[in-house]
């Protein structure tokens, strides 16, 4: 599977933020298939093939995870992922508005690949996504 073929799962309940992510991906020419879940419960159902969702096959190489969501927030989902023997190796990047030191500490304790604050300014958001793309290219995800 080439880098362009691996999928990315965006877990975020904010429609505007998701549109900004999609626009930023387009601007920096990231063409990977994008899937979206609106909270942690929906994302886990998609990843596991539960509650009427077909299981994501192959699983996404990257999960972009917001923290502040209804039903199951990003930290709760991250804990579930790390406790699941099938899903615990997923590459997770927190993409959130939370600048709380405790959130950052908890995320890294649960082995996130990165913690990116969502900038409010569109140009800064595109810059953040471009940096993320450079990171993916640098580590050449298997």
Helices and strands as residue ranges (DSSP letters): G 3-5, E 8-11, H 15-27, E 34-37, H 40-48, E 62-65, H 74-83, E 91-96, H 101-109, E 114-117, H 122-139
